[in-house]
Amino acid sequence: MAAVDRAGPPLVWVLLGKGVGGNRQMRCLADALGWPYEPKQLVHNRLERLPNLLLGASAVTVDRRRSTPLEPPWPDLVIAASRRSAPVARWIKRQSGDRARLVHLMHAQSPLEHFDLVITMPQYRLPPRANVLHAAGPLIRLDGERLAAARESWTPRFRELPRPHTALLVGGNSSTYLLDAATAARLGREASALARAEGGSLLVSTSARTPADAAAALLGALDGRHWVYRWKPDDADNPYLGYLALADRFIVTVDSASLLAEACTTGKPVVLFEWPRRRVKSLSFKGLLQRWDGIGRNGHRGAPRAGAAVHGLYDRLVYLGLLKPPRDFEAYHRGLMARGLVTRLGAPAAPGAPRPLDDLEQAVARIRALMARASRDATPHG
């Protein structure tokens, strides 16, 4: 299909999936670009389980009856995220006559050379390449108007609680971490001790992933003044935005990248509550992958050349989409700590005021430069 000449801003499609976090990042990025965009909600069929290397550039995984139609005019820019949408984004580019530029978030599990820009985070362990932008955290930005409204709504309700207010944001079970009752009780005791030492109070919130027994243990261990919210779906009276607006600092559990990032966007002190990761059976595929990953990063029995060779092969397989590394949340946390955004619970606070987490500007600049080059390449020369 021949390229279509357009005046004005590029036509942007945002491929929404079922991941709430990924959808939010894509919308935030599209909003920050400032160009009109069309959200395309994708619902996938059972073929989504096939590996992306086999699917290639294809839309066969899309349930056409339940998804937004993918029809001309084809876009100039496609913003997508994670594994399921990668083959569809490549198919759209093919339909556009290879004119569309592809920006992909998080990871693709496809050869990264097919994407014009991949915006990822440390926990996904993608190799450094010219078309890979490593952000410190998720691309999110808090809505100032919504925060102001939450501040006005929740200030009277928290007025009787002594300051400083420490917001305790609790995640739960994930593929990497399990929040059991004993760990949750320890969190309740340590958070209470921290708030009590300063004469303040806790603003506590569980989440959709918090197990019921862990929530009960946490609440039973709280000591001192506090406000508690137990998460409920579609609750209009959820105080989460009020916490972000009014808290003086945050304690966030180790399992949640999004809760941690949103706390860091406030520019207030953020403390990380940690506990050990899930145990992985050493002979399972994930266990063997972690051992291989460790050899690549640390060498093999003091043999740096062997380690370097393994690391190079590992990175190559990741780049080709043949291997998905285990998520490395510790790398994510180290990056935030290096920027002075996060400290561990019980550790000394970082000196000076933290700079709010916001990598959107860098991502927007890269995409604008990408589209400017595309426009120059498409301009006919006499």
Stockholm file with secondary structure:
# STOCKHOLM 1.0

chainA/1-382         MAAVDRAGPPLVWVLLGKGVGGNRQMRCLADALGWPYEPKQLVHNRLERLPNLLLGASAVTVDRRRSTPLEPPWPDLVIAASRRSAPVARWIKRQSGDRARLVHLMHAQSPLEHFDLVITMPQYRLPPRANVLHAAGPLIRLDGERLAAARESWTPRFRELPRPHTALLVGGNSSTYLLDAATAARLGREASALARAEGGSLLVSTSARTPADAAAALLGALDGRHWVYRWKPDDADNPYLGYLALADRFIVTVDSASLLAEACTTGKPVVLFEWPRRRVKSLSFKGLLQRWDGIGRNGHRGAPRAGAAVHGLYDRLVYLGLLKPPRDFEAYHRGLMARGLVTRLGAPAAPGAPRPLDDLEQAVARIRALMARASRDATPHG
#=GR chainA/1-382 SS CCCCCCCSSCCEEEEECSCHHHHHHHHHHHHHHTSCEEEEECCBCGGGGSCHHHHCSCCTTBCTTTSCCCCSSCCSEEEEETTTTHHHHHHHHHHTTSCSEEEEESCCSSCGGGCSEEEECGGGCCCCCTTEEECSSCCCCCCHHHHHHHHHHHHHHHTTSCSSEEEEECCCCCSSCCCCHHHHHHHHHHHHHHHHHTTCEEEEECCTTCCHHHHHHHHHHCCSSEEEECCCTTCTTCCHHHHHHHCSEEEEETTCHHHHHHHHTTTSCEEEECCCCCCCCTTSHHHHHHHHHHHHHHCBTTBHHHHHHHHHHHHHHHHTTSCCCCCCHHHHHHHHHHTTSEEETTSCCCSSCCCCCCCHHHHHHHHHHHHHHHHHHHSCCC
#=GC SS_cons         CCCCCCCSSCCEEEEECSCHHHHHHHHHHHHHHTSCEEEEECCBCGGGGSCHHHHCSCCTTBCTTTSCCCCSSCCSEEEEETTTTHHHHHHHHHHTTSCSEEEEESCCSSCGGGCSEEEECGGGCCCCCTTEEECSSCCCCCCHHHHHHHHHHHHHHHTTSCSSEEEEECCCCCSSCCCCHHHHHHHHHHHHHHHHHTTCEEEEECCTTCCHHHHHHHHHHCCSSEEEECCCTTCTTCCHHHHHHHCSEEEEETTCHHHHHHHHTTTSCEEEECCCCCCCCTTSHHHHHHHHHHHHHHCBTTBHHHHHHHHHHHHHHHHTTSCCCCCCHHHHHHHHHHTTSEEETTSCCCSSCCCCCCCHHHHHHHHHHHHHHHHHHHSCCC
//
